[in-house]
Amino acid sequence: MKNKKEQLNKIKEDFMNCQKVLLAIGDETRQSILLVLMGTDCQTGLRVGEITEQTHLSRPAVSHHLKILRDAGVILMRKEGTKNFYYIDIRTKLGLLKTLVTDIETLLKEFY
């Protein structure tokens, strides 16, 4: 069992690892894009035009937000010829959030 200081240092490290993900998913527009992607077959993914139709955002806005989500490692892109398909995969950086929450819960259960 780790002491409280070690656990707090681990949580601090978790927060640092999650910063890009937290910033990316904290935006309401990106949340709506993520919800659209979660509602589809994760293996296939969606093209920008399909996301635009479902979110009622402009193509440039969707592309901008997809870039932020990709840069943060929250979504992935698959190329098929000249077409790009965007999707969420369980191995993306979203898993870092689970680690952060688990470490916080562990600390709180042990010390509070």
Secondary structure by P-SEA (a helix, b strand, c coil): cccaaaaaaaaaaaaaaaaaaaaaaccaaaaaaaaaaaaccccccccaaaaaaaacccaaaaaaaaaaaaaaccbbbbbcccbbbbbccccccaaaaaaaaaaaaaaaaacc
